[in-house]
Every structure is written in C-alpha cells, then in structure tokens.
Amino acid sequence: MILSVPFSSHAQFNDILEISGYVKELGQLSIDNGFSTFRYDNILHHRLETEWSFTSNFELNADIRTRLLTGYTVRNSPGLDGLYENDPDLVDLWWVWADSDELLLHSQIDRMHLSYFNGPLEIYAGRQRINWGKTYVWNPNDLFNNYAFLDFDYEERPGVDAVSMIYNLDFASSIETAVKLGDSFEEMVIAGMYRTNWKQYDLQFIGGHYFDKLTVGIGWAGYIKDAGFKGEVSYFHPEDNGSESKGNITTTVGLDYMFSNSLYAQAELLYNGGNRGRGSPVFELLQPPSADNLFITETGYFLNASYPLTPLTSITGGVLGSFDEEFVILIPQISHSLTNNIDFLVLAQLLKGSFLTEFIDTPNVFYFRLKWSY
C-alpha cells in the first residue's frame, strides 16, 4: 500500500509514504520428556513498517513491533515486564503498555533511521541494522547487532543506535564505517570494513574498537565447485594492558549445496574462542550474543536440509549441537503458503542432553504460527 501526500510547490518535493507490515498469531506448546507436563504460551504480534521518501537523497525508515503475550510464562515469571522494558541501546525505544498476571503488552521501535544517498555515498543515522555477517548461524564479523538463531520469529533481527557510512568504489568494492553509540567509550563499537571481490570470492576485512577490545577479522563467500563456501574469522584483544584476560579467536565456516532434485543442504562449524559461562544456557540461547562469545560452548555445529514438497509446501530439518558438551537441539519444521499473503508454519525445538535439560522442565517446544502480510 502506497500513500502519496503532495506538499506545496515551494517545498519542491513530494512526501511519499510506503506502508507494509504483518500480523502473526504464534502458539507455543512446551512438553516434558514424560509427556506429563504441558504448558501453553501465546503471542499476538503486529509489525508496522514505514518508509518516507522526502527527496531522491533523503529517506526515513521507522518500524515498530507490538506483541501481546499470554499464557504460562506470563503467569509464572515475576518481573517479566522489566525484561521487556530494558532497551539495551542508547535511546530507550521499548515500552510495556500493560502488565498483569495474565498478559503483557509491549512495543519496541527497532528501526528509526534517516538515510542520505548521493551517488556512491550512503549515510545512515539512527536505529538501524548493520549486517556484516557472511555465515548463517554464527557471525564473528557482525560487530554491531548479532542475533539469536533460535529466535526464529524475529525475521528482521535487532537494530542498533548508530551512525554508518558506505562508499561504493565499484560494483564489487566498498568502504564501510560505523559507530555504535553509547554512554561511554567502553559501551561503543567503532569499526570499519573494506569489501572487494577476488577470483569470484567476495572478501571483507574488518577492524576497530569493540567495547573494551580491539578486533580484526576477515570474511568470505564463494564456491568450491558447485558448493557455496562461506566463513568468518575475528580476533579480539583486550585494550587494557593490565587485563588478566587474553585475546581470543572466533571463527565459523559453512558449506551449502543445492541438489538437482531441489534438496538444499547446509552445514556450519564454529570455534568460539571467547566462550565463558553466562548463566542458564537455555536462556542465553534465546538472547542476542556478543561477537566474541557467540555460543554457550566452545564449539558448535549446525546441519540443515530443506525440500519443497510442492510449490507451496516445504519441509526442513536442522540439528544444532556442540562437540565439547553432550547436547543437541533438533529443529524440524513444515511451512505452507495458504494464499499470496497468508503463511502457516509448524516448528519444533527439541532439546536433548542434560547440559540443557537440567535448566528446563519442558524441553520439547512446538510452535504453530499463522502470518498475514500486507
């Protein structure tokens, strides 16, 4: 839907507002291994996305997501409203409108930035997504707004309060710089990236200040014969010479391949050199990680395959696990397109292994989602 609102001629531009969004109904059923305990949660979710094109050079993007939570978690989690009011970025753009023993209603603005375009130059200021990742599950190069892979219902992924600039040198090369704003230098990220192409490989080189550490890294995306080959490596070193902690490397590599029968397979491996205990691993799996500590263990692997049963229906099966702790998370799902703008998804996250199950009573979680886009 596009709304055009003309202004007077002296303004010398037309203000064009483009609106889109969706409504989602997400049910969550959690079951223990003995099938004796059943818990139900529900989220009614609305997202509104707006894009204002003031001139050919200036745009404003402002997106807000509002969710109504009900069910077991709301009834049995005192202080849950504090989690949803705690905006981790510089400007507080999270609100809890209603909170009771039965429901929690909250909104968050995760995009609100002004964009400026002038030939090869792009400048963005405000809450935005700065995506420097190359791989699928873990992104050591993504210094600004990493995301939690198991939080599948947040397709847009988090934004960050920042100022960023891109200067496009040619069709395959660019220089990017960005500053994550914070109250102090230790709460800021200041980094740059150079992107180029070499022998059919997209390469990127990054470096800068990451909170209290210096970082350098490299990422790539290309092919080994017909298989996609991607990877990222980042090194983090404390800026405080008196710090007892040492530098660490975090790296991930991935392969993906499309078979002639339309079966798509992918695999990814992680070495998480900055691994450190962060409390409940189940809780941490659903929170955005830091680039220098991407997982709950030192190593990780992900295997996934998807296949279109029909043009409207596809099935997917994923396995997420670790080599240094005995646990796996099975992630089967089936999706079906009911109409051009209505989709239905059934997805499960099945946690196996005492490393995870000792922290949760109902480790088998099933999701049912109906999504209408406009």
N, C-alpha and C positions, 0 to 999 in steps of 0.2 A: 504494500500500500504506500503510495507517494502522495503527499500533500504539498501543493505549491502555494506559497503566500507571497504575492508581489508587494514590494515596497515602492515608495515614491521614487521618481526618476533621479532625484538628487543623490540618492543612496548608491545608484549605479550598480546595483546587484539585486538578484532575486534570492530570497531566502528559501531554500528547498529542504523540506524536512522529509526524511525517509524513515519509516517506522516498520519494525518487524519484532518478532518475539515468539513465545510459545507458552503453553500451559501443560504441565505434566502432573499426572497422578502416579505416585510411587508407593507401593505397598511393600513392606519388609516383614517376612516371617522368619523368626530365629528358632532353631530346634536343637535340643541337646542330642548327644550320641545315642541315648537310650530311647529317644522319641517319647519322653515322658513330660518334657517341659516345652511349652510353646509360647512365644512372645511375639506380639504384633506391634509394628510401628507404621506410621503413615506420614507422607509428606505431600502436600499440595503445593505446587511450585509454579510461579509465574515469572517470566523474564520479559522485560521490555528493552528493546534496543533502538536507539535513535541516532541518526547521522544528519547533521546540519551542514550543508554546503553553502557557506556565505559567499565565497568567490571561487575562482579556479585555483586560488592559492591557499585558502583557509577552510578548514573543516573542524567541526566539533562533534566528538562521539561521547554519548552518555548512555550507559546501560545500567539497569537496576534489576536485581533478582530478589523476589519476595517469597518466603516459604512459611507455610503453616504446618507445624509439627504436632502430632498427637500420638498417643499410644504408650507402650510400656516405658520407653526411655524417658519420656517427659514426666511420667508419674513417679519414676523411681530415681531421678537424678537431681537432687537438691543443688541449687546454684548453676543449673544448666544455662540460665539466662546470661550469666557472666561470660561464659564461653562464646556466646553469640554476640555479645556487645564489645568484645575485646578485639578491636581492629588492630592488626599488627603493623599497619603502615602509619606514616606520619600524620595524615589527616584522618580524623575519625569519621568514617562513612558507613558505619554499621549501627543499626538501631533495633531494639526489641520493642515492639509496639504493644504486645500483650503477653503476659506470663502468668500461668496458673498451674494448678495440679494436673490439669487435663490438656493444656495446649500451650504452645509457644509460637508467636508470630514475629518474624524478624525480616528486615530488609538490609541489603548491602549494595552500595554502588561500587562495582568492580571495574568499570571503565568510565572515565571522565577526563578526556584529554583534548587539547587543541592541537591541530596538525597544520603545518605550513609546508607547502610544496613549491619549489622553484627550480625547474629543470632537474639537474641531478641531485639537488639538495632536498632532504626531508628532515623536518624538525618536529618533535612531539613533546608536549609538556602536560603533565598531569598523570592521573591514574591510567596505566596502560599495561599491555602485555609485551615484554621484551623477550622474544623467543630465540635463544642462542643454541638450543639443543639440536642434535642430529639423530640421536637414537630414540627408541620407542618408550622404554620403561624408566630408565635412569639417565640423567643428563648432567655429567660433571661440568660441562661448559655453560650450563644455564645458571648464571650467577645471580640473576635478579628475581626470578619468580618460579622456582621449581614447584612441582605439583605431586600430589599423592596419586599413584597409579590406580589404587583400589577405589578411589573416589570417582567411580565411573560416571556418576550422574552430573558431574561438573565438566561438561564438554569444553566450555570456553576457557577453563583454567584461570588461576588467580592473576590479578594485575598487581602493579606496584606503583607507588608515587615516585615519579622520576622525570628527568629531562633527558631526551635521547636525540641523537642526530645520525643520519645516514647520508653519506656522499657516494653516489654511484659513479664509479670510474668508467665502467663499460658494462656490457650486458652480463658479465660474469664476475665482476670485481667491484668491491665496495669497501669503504671505511666506515665503521660504526663506533660511536662513543655513547656512553650513558652514565648517568649519575642517579643512584637511588638516594632519595632524600632522607635525612634522619636528624634527630635532635643533637647528635654528636658525631664525631668522625668515626667512632667505633660502631655506629649504627648505620653507616653509609657504605655503599658499594660504588666504586668509581673504576670503570674499566673501558677498554677499547678492543675492537676486533677488526681484523683485516680478512676479507673473503676474496678468494680467487679460484680459478679453475686450472687444473694441470693434468694433462693426459686423461681427460674425461672424468676426473675426480674433482668434486667440489671440496675445497680446503678452507679452513678457517683457523686463524691464530689469535688467541686472546691473551690479555694480561691486564693486571690492575690491582686495586685495593679491594679486598673482600672482608668487610667488617674489621677484624683485628689481624688479618693475614694478607700477605702478598700472594698473588696467584698468576700462573702462566698455564697455557693449555693449547691444545690443538684438536680439531675435529675434522672428520672427512665423511664423504658419501660418494660411492661409486659402485663399480661392478667387478666381480670376479666371474668371468664368462657371463652367464645369464643370471647369476645370483647377485642381489643387492648386498653391498658390504658397507657398513657404517660404523663409526666409532668416535669416541671422545676420550681425551686424557687431560686431566688437570692436576697441577701440583700446587699445594697450599703450604705456605711457610709463615710462622708467627712473625709479626713485625716487632714484637718486644724481644730484644736480645736476651733478656733475663728470664724469659718464659721457660718453664720446665718441659712444655710440650714440644714435640719435634714436627718437622714438615712431613706431609703425607701425600701420597698419590692416590687419586681415584680415577678409575678407567672403566669403560664399558665398550664392548664390541658386539655387533649384531649382523646376522645374515637373514635375508628373506628371499623367497623364490615362489614364482607363480608357475604351477604345472599346467600342462596342456589341457587338462580336464577342469581347469578353473580352481583347483585346490591351491590355496595360498598358505604357505608355511613360513614361520619366522622363529628365530632363536636369538637370545641375547644373554651375555655373560657380564658380571660385574665384579670388580675388585674394589672394595670400599675401604681404602686405607685409613680413613678418618673415623672408623667405627668406634663408638663409645656408647655405653649404656645410657638410655634416655627414659627409663621408667617402663611402663607397660608396653610391650611390643605391639599388642593388638591396637592400642590407642594410637601409637606412633605411626602405624601403617596407614592410618587414615588422615594424617596431618602432613602438610607440605614439608618435605625435608630440606636440609641445607645442602648446598652443592658439595661441601666437603664431608658430608655424612649422609649418604643417600639411602641407607637401608638399615634394618635392625640388626644385621650381622655383617661380618667382614666380606663375605662373598654372596653372590646371588645369581640365579639363573631364571630364565623365562622361556618357555616353549609354547607355541601357539599355532593353531591351524584353523582355517575357516573355509567354508564351502557353501556356494549358493545352491540350495535345493531346487529353487525356482527363481525366476527373475525378481520375485517379491519376498522370498524367504531365504534366510541364510542361517547356518549354524556355526558356532565357534567353540573351540575347546582350548583352554590355557592352563598352564601349570607354572606356579611361581614358588621358588624354594631357595635353599641355601646348601652349600657344601660343608659348612662348618657347624651348622645346627640341624638337628633332625626334625624338619617340618616341611610340609608342602601346603600350598593353597591351590585347590582345584577351582577353575573358573569356566564352567560350561555356560553357554547362552544360546538362545534362539531369538531371532528378530523377524518380524513380518510387517510389511508395509500394507496397511489396510486401505488407504487412499493416498492421493498425492501428498497430503499434509498430515496424515494420522499414522503413527507407527506404534507397534506393540512389541515389548521386549520382556523376555523372561531370562533372568541371570541368577546364577548361584555363586557364592564364595564359600567353599567348604574348607575349613581349617583343620589340618591333621598334624599331629605331633605335640608332645607335651610342652615344648618351648612356647607354643601359642595357647593351647587349650587350657593350661592351668590358670590363665588370666581371664577366661571367658566361660560362662556356664552353657551357652548355646552357640557352639562354633559352626553350626551349619545354617547359613543365611541364604534365603531365597527372596529375590526381588521380582516384582511384577510392575511394569511401567507402561502407561499409555500416554503418548505425547501428541499434542496438536500444535502445529506450527502455523503462523500467519505472517 
